[in-house]
Amino acid sequence: MRRPEILIAEGDDVLRRSLKEMLLRLRFGIIESSDKTGILRNLPNPSIDLIIIGSFEDGAWAGLEVVQQIRRLDRKVPIILIAAKPSEALAIAALRAGINDYLKQPFSFEELVTSVQRCLPHFLSPHHAAKELGSGIIDGHRMIGESLALQEIRAYIGNIASTDSNLLVTGETGTGKELVAELVHGNSPRAHKPFVCINCAAIPDSLLESELFGYERGSFTGAYSSNKGKLKFGDGGTIFLDEIGDMSPYAQAKILRVVESREVQRLGGRENIPLNVRFIAASNQDLEQSVSENKFRKDLYFRLNVARIHMPPLRERKEDIHSLSDHYIRELNRQFGREVEGFSEESLESLLRYDWPGNIRELKNLLEAILINFHRQRISFMDLPEHFRRRLRDAKDLPQDERYPLLSVLLSTNWNISKAAQQLHWSRMTVYRKMAKYHINRKENRNINVIERTAGTG
């Protein structure tokens, strides 16, 4: 059975992302739209099995107008309407407009599952719905891998999500720290409230208070209206302080006060405004060392480091590379309209030899670079980008089988034996002997050479 597709049409970015996370847990394909025209552009479409419509800037009644337009294009597709400000009049009007189900905010994951099951009984049986609800709260579709380290992290996220403790997430760039924060929030009692991500490295001290704490009208030149600030925007939900280690001492002191008091004072304001949020901070730096060097406040570190999750680099969980590659290839197949099945054995071995300094983000970028202009089923070693093969050649742990590094150099030098010998630090006769040993000749590899030169001219 094919994977069903759901179109989510919601003007609120936070709610739309939350809905997407929930439905991915049920293994649905997701199409997103943030405006009314985006919905209608996708219709009629027989591959869309359900439409979920939320609120837009002009309110829930505008959503009903969209429902009526959808019904003119498609009378059969099930529609669920989500109402931020529910009323009896709205519910009656929604049913008359042709919706199949009606959800009131806030709603639980269980309520969403039940509603989807009613609309798509053939795709989501009561047994499947019950299994998903009782199968654990961590979405394995998003946190890919079965390594022991990842299993332990998933289990810990399940425990920490139900609490309100501050959390510190550490790990190198590209290991998935923001994903951890999103999963903790999405599986917590705060899941249907905002998840606000703040890039601590991108806010200068001069704008810190106005951006985070907000300001009153007239508090400075250009303040024509009041602004509640990013922290208050996340009220009831989760504040994710990304790259907290890059904050200046001034900014650290300001954040410390908020973390301790759970209050903010707007620029130009006189009253302390209560703040109901959970703090999750992340850093790719060694904060313990930063504390010892007086670069990071010890009191702020201890306030944030109540619960701790460390995301291991990809080189320490290489057993997850296969499942990660399969997952991203499936995503890219849908994005680019490809039918790639995966890697050949030798190309997968080369991925396992590599140390992945850019971690999962680097792996995903590599796969995207390959699939942009790839139209075969299996990715061979020679389909890997030339710069990636060069890194493998330069690595200290090259395998004893020299065929692929040799072939890569020959292709990159357009089969110039002298240049190849120079790059490999071999004599010309050694190159010829290795070519004979590994049965490499230009005639048999002509197609690969054409592919390489074509890719290089893109």
C-alpha positions in Angstrom: 0.0 0.0 0.0 1.3 3.4 -0.9 2.1 6.0 1.7 -0.9 8.5 2.0 -0.3 12.2 1.6 -1.7 15.0 3.8 -1.9 18.6 2.8 -1.4 20.9 5.8 -2.6 24.5 5.2 -1.9 26.6 8.3 -0.7 30.2 8.5 0.9 29.8 11.9 4.4 28.5 11.3 4.7 27.0 14.8 1.4 25.1 14.6 2.1 23.9 11.1 5.4 22.5 12.1 3.9 20.8 15.2 1.2 19.2 13.0 3.8 18.0 10.6 5.8 16.4 13.4 2.8 14.6 14.7 1.7 13.3 11.3 5.2 12.1 10.4 5.0 9.8 13.4 2.1 8.1 11.7 4.2 7.7 8.5 2.2 10.1 6.4 3.7 12.1 3.5 3.3 15.8 4.1 2.7 18.7 1.8 2.8 22.2 3.4 1.1 25.5 2.6 1.2 28.7 4.6 -1.4 30.6 2.5 -4.8 30.0 0.8 -3.4 30.2 -2.8 -0.9 27.5 -2.0 -3.8 25.1 -1.2 -5.6 25.7 -4.4 -2.4 25.4 -6.5 -2.1 21.8 -5.3 -5.7 20.9 -6.3 -7.2 18.9 -7.8 -4.6 16.2 -7.0 -5.6 12.5 -6.7 -2.5 11.8 -4.6 -3.7 14.0 -1.7 -5.7 11.9 0.7 -6.6 14.5 3.4 -6.5 18.2 3.8 -6.0 19.9 7.3 -6.9 23.6 7.3 -6.0 25.9 10.1 -6.3 29.7 10.6 -4.9 32.5 8.4 -4.3 36.2 9.1 -8.0 37.0 8.4 -9.3 34.3 10.8 -11.0 30.9 10.7 -14.0 32.2 8.6 -11.5 32.7 5.8 -10.6 29.0 6.2 -14.3 28.2 5.5 -14.1 30.2 2.3 -11.2 28.0 1.3 -13.1 24.9 2.1 -15.9 26.0 -0.3 -13.3 26.7 -3.0 -11.8 23.2 -2.4 -15.2 21.6 -2.7 -15.7 23.2 -6.1 -12.5 21.5 -7.2 -12.7 18.2 -5.3 -15.9 17.0 -3.6 -14.4 13.8 -2.2 -11.1 14.6 -0.4 -11.6 14.6 3.4 -11.1 17.9 5.2 -10.3 18.6 8.9 -10.7 22.2 10.1 -8.7 23.4 13.1 -10.3 26.4 14.9 -8.2 28.7 17.1 -11.3 30.4 18.4 -14.1 27.8 18.3 -17.7 28.6 18.4 -21.0 26.9 17.8 -21.7 29.1 14.8 -18.3 28.3 13.3 -18.8 24.6 13.8 -22.2 24.6 12.1 -20.9 26.7 9.3 -17.9 24.4 8.9 -20.2 21.3 8.6 -22.4 23.0 6.0 -19.3 24.0 4.0 -18.4 20.4 3.7 -15.7 19.6 6.3 -15.4 16.0 7.6 -14.1 16.8 11.1 -13.5 19.8 13.4 -10.7 20.2 16.0 -10.6 22.9 18.7 -7.3 24.4 19.8 -5.5 23.2 21.9 -5.9 19.6 21.0 -3.9 16.5 21.9 -2.0 14.1 19.6 -4.6 11.5 20.5 -7.4 13.7 19.3 -5.6 14.4 16.0 -5.0 10.6 15.5 -8.6 9.9 16.1 -9.7 12.6 13.7 -7.3 11.3 11.0 -8.5 7.8 11.6 -12.1 8.7 11.1 -11.2 10.4 7.8 -8.8 7.8 6.5 -10.0 4.4 7.9 -8.3 2.5 5.0 -4.9 4.1 5.7 -5.0 4.3 9.5 -6.9 1.5 11.2 -7.9 1.7 14.9 -5.3 -1.0 15.5 -2.6 1.0 13.8 -3.6 4.2 15.6 -3.6 2.5 19.0 -0.2 1.0 18.2 1.2 4.4 17.3 -0.2 6.0 20.4 1.3 3.3 22.6 4.6 2.7 20.8 6.7 5.3 22.6 6.7 9.0 22.2 9.9 9.5 20.2 9.5 9.8 16.5 11.9 7.3 14.9 11.1 8.7 11.5 13.0 11.9 12.4 15.7 10.6 14.6 17.2 8.0 12.3 19.5 5.2 13.5 19.7 2.1 15.7 23.1 2.6 17.3 23.2 2.0 21.0 24.0 5.7 21.6 20.9 6.8 19.7 18.7 4.3 21.4 19.8 5.6 24.8 19.2 9.2 23.7 15.7 8.4 22.5 14.9 6.7 25.8 16.3 9.7 27.7 14.2 12.2 25.6 11.2 10.1 26.5 11.9 10.7 30.2 13.0 14.3 30.1 10.1 15.4 27.8 7.5 14.9 30.5 9.3 17.2 33.0 9.9 20.9 32.9 13.6 20.9 33.7 16.0 23.0 31.8 18.1 21.0 29.3 21.5 21.5 27.8 22.3 19.8 24.5 25.9 19.5 23.4 27.6 18.2 20.3 29.4 19.1 17.1 27.8 21.1 14.3 25.5 19.0 12.3 24.8 16.3 14.8 21.1 17.2 15.4 21.0 19.3 18.5 18.0 21.3 17.3 16.2 18.1 16.4 16.6 16.9 20.0 15.1 20.2 21.3 12.2 19.9 18.8 11.5 16.3 19.9 11.6 17.2 23.6 9.2 20.0 23.0 7.0 18.0 20.7 6.5 15.2 23.2 6.1 17.4 26.2 2.9 18.9 27.8 3.9 22.1 26.0 3.8 20.5 22.6 0.8 22.7 21.4 2.4 25.9 22.5 5.2 27.8 20.6 8.7 26.4 20.0 10.9 29.5 19.6 14.4 29.1 18.3 16.8 31.9 19.1 20.2 32.0 17.4 22.3 33.5 20.2 25.2 34.1 17.9 23.2 36.3 15.6 21.8 38.9 18.1 24.2 41.9 18.8 24.2 43.3 22.3 22.6 46.5 21.1 19.5 44.7 20.0 19.4 42.0 22.6 16.8 43.6 25.0 14.5 44.9 22.2 14.6 41.5 20.3 14.2 39.2 23.3 12.4 41.2 25.9 10.3 43.5 23.7 9.6 47.2 24.0 6.8 49.6 24.7 5.6 52.1 22.1 7.7 55.3 22.1 10.6 53.7 24.1 13.0 54.6 21.4 13.1 56.3 18.0 11.1 54.1 15.6 9.2 52.2 18.2 5.8 53.2 16.7 4.0 50.2 18.4 4.7 47.8 21.2 6.5 44.5 20.7 6.2 41.7 23.2 9.6 40.2 22.2 10.7 36.6 21.3 10.7 35.3 24.8 7.1 36.3 25.5 6.1 35.0 22.1 7.1 31.6 23.4 4.9 31.9 26.5 3.6 28.5 27.5 6.0 26.7 25.2 9.7 26.2 24.8 12.6 28.6 24.2 15.5 27.0 22.4 18.8 29.0 22.9 20.9 27.8 20.0 24.7 28.2 20.3 24.5 29.7 23.8 28.3 29.5 24.1 28.6 32.4 21.6 26.8 34.9 23.8 28.7 37.9 25.1 29.1 38.3 28.9 26.6 41.1 28.8 24.0 38.9 27.0 24.7 36.0 29.4 23.9 38.2 32.4 20.6 39.3 30.9 19.6 35.7 30.0 20.6 34.5 33.5 18.2 36.8 35.1 15.3 35.6 32.9 16.2 31.9 33.5 16.3 32.5 37.3 13.2 34.8 37.6 11.0 33.7 34.7 10.2 37.4 34.2 11.0 39.9 31.6 10.8 43.7 31.6 10.3 45.4 28.2 12.3 48.4 27.1 10.3 51.5 28.3 8.2 49.4 30.6 7.9 49.5 34.4 6.4 46.2 35.2 7.9 42.7 35.3 6.0 40.4 33.0 5.8 36.7 34.1 7.2 34.2 31.6 6.0 30.6 31.5 8.6 28.8 29.4 11.0 25.9 29.4 14.6 26.6 28.4 16.6 24.3 26.2 20.1 25.5 25.3 22.6 24.0 22.8 26.3 24.5 22.1 29.0 23.0 20.0 31.6 24.4 22.4 33.1 22.8 25.5 31.2 24.9 28.0 33.0 23.4 31.0 36.3 24.7 29.5 34.7 28.0 28.7 33.6 28.3 32.4 37.1 27.5 33.6 38.5 30.2 31.3 35.9 32.7 32.5 34.4 32.9 29.0 31.0 31.6 30.2 29.2 32.3 33.4 29.3 29.5 35.9 25.9 30.4 37.4 24.3 30.4 33.9 25.9 27.1 33.1 24.6 25.4 36.2 21.1 26.9 35.6 20.9 25.4 32.1 22.8 22.1 32.8 20.0 20.5 34.8 19.4 17.7 32.3 22.0 17.0 29.7 22.1 15.3 26.3 25.2 14.9 24.2 24.8 14.1 20.5 27.7 11.9 19.3 29.4 12.8 16.0 28.6 10.6 13.0 32.1 9.1 13.1 31.2 7.5 16.5 28.0 5.9 15.2 28.9 4.9 11.7 26.5 1.9 11.9 23.7 4.5 11.4 25.1 5.7 8.0 23.2 3.0 6.1 19.8 3.9 7.6 20.5 7.6 7.3 21.4 7.3 3.7 18.3 5.3 2.9 16.1 7.9 4.7 17.6 10.9 2.8 17.6 9.0 -0.5 13.9 8.4 -0.1 13.3 12.1 0.7 15.4 13.2 -2.3 13.7 10.8 -4.6 10.4 12.5 -3.9 11.9 15.9 -4.2 13.7 15.3 -7.5 11.5 12.7 -9.0 14.2 10.0 -8.9 14.1 6.2 -8.3 17.5 5.7 -6.7 17.7 2.5 -4.7 20.8 3.2 -2.7 24.6 2.7 -2.8 26.7 -0.1 -4.2 28.8 -2.1 -1.8 32.0 -0.4 -2.6 30.5 3.1 -2.4 28.9 2.4 0.9 32.3 1.1 2.2 33.8 4.4 1.2 31.2 6.3 3.3 32.1 4.1 6.2 35.8 4.9 5.9 35.1 8.7 6.0 35.2 10.6 9.3 32.4 13.1 8.5 33.6 16.3 10.1 30.3 17.9 9.0 28.3 15.0 10.5 24.7 14.3 9.4 24.4 17.6 7.6 27.4 16.8 5.5 26.0 13.4 4.6 22.7 14.9 3.6 24.4 17.6 1.5 26.5 14.9 -0.2 23.5 12.9 -1.2 21.7 16.0 -2.5 24.7 16.8 -4.6 24.7 13.3 -6.1 21.0 13.1 -6.9 20.6 16.5 -8.5 21.8 15.0 -11.8 21.6 11.3 -11.2 19.3 9.0 -13.1 20.4 5.4 -12.3 19.4 3.0 -9.6 22.6 2.4 -7.7 25.3 5.0 -6.7 28.7 3.7 -7.4 32.1 4.9 -6.1 32.6 7.0 -9.2 29.3 8.7 -8.8 30.6 10.3 -5.6 31.6 14.0 -6.2 35.3 14.3 -7.2 36.1 16.5 -4.1 34.7 13.8 -1.9 36.8 11.1 -3.6 39.8 13.3 -3.2 39.3 13.5 0.6 39.1 9.7 0.6 42.4 9.5 -1.3 44.0 11.9 1.2 42.7 10.0 4.2 45.3 8.0 6.2 43.0 5.0 6.5 42.7 4.1 2.8 42.0 0.5 2.1 44.6 -1.8 0.6 42.5 -2.1 -2.5 43.7 0.9 -4.5 41.5 0.5 -7.6 39.0 3.3 -6.8 41.5 5.9 -5.7 43.6 5.1 -8.8 40.6 5.3 -11.1 39.5 8.6 -9.5 42.9 10.2 -10.2 43.0 8.9 -13.8 39.6 10.4 -14.4 40.5 13.7 -12.8 43.6 14.0 -14.9 41.8 12.9 -18.1 43.9 9.7 -18.2 47.2 11.6 -18.2 49.5 8.9 -16.8 52.3 11.4 -15.9 50.0 13.7 -14.0 48.3 10.7 -12.3 51.7 9.4 -11.2 52.7 12.8 -9.8 49.5 13.1 -7.8 49.8 9.5 -6.4 53.6 9.9 -5.8 54.2 6.8 -7.9 56.4 6.3 -11.0 54.7 6.0 -14.4 55.5 2.3 -14.5 53.8 1.8 -11.1 50.7 3.4 -12.5 50.7 1.0 -15.5 51.3 -2.0 -13.2 48.4 -1.0 -11.0 46.2 -0.4 -14.0 47.0 -3.9 -15.2 46.5 -5.4 -11.7 43.0 -3.9 -11.3 42.0 -4.3 -15.0 41.6 -0.6 -15.6 41.6 0.7 -19.1 40.3 3.9 -20.7 38.0 2.1 -23.2 35.9 0.3 -20.5 35.6 3.5 -18.4 34.8 5.8 -21.2 31.2 6.4 -20.1 32.3 7.2 -16.6 34.7 9.7 -18.0 32.0 11.4 -20.0 29.8 11.6 -16.8 32.7 13.1 -14.8 33.4 15.7 -17.4 29.7 16.6 -17.8 29.3 16.9 -14.1 32.4 19.1 -13.9 31.0 21.6 -16.4 27.7 22.1 -14.6 
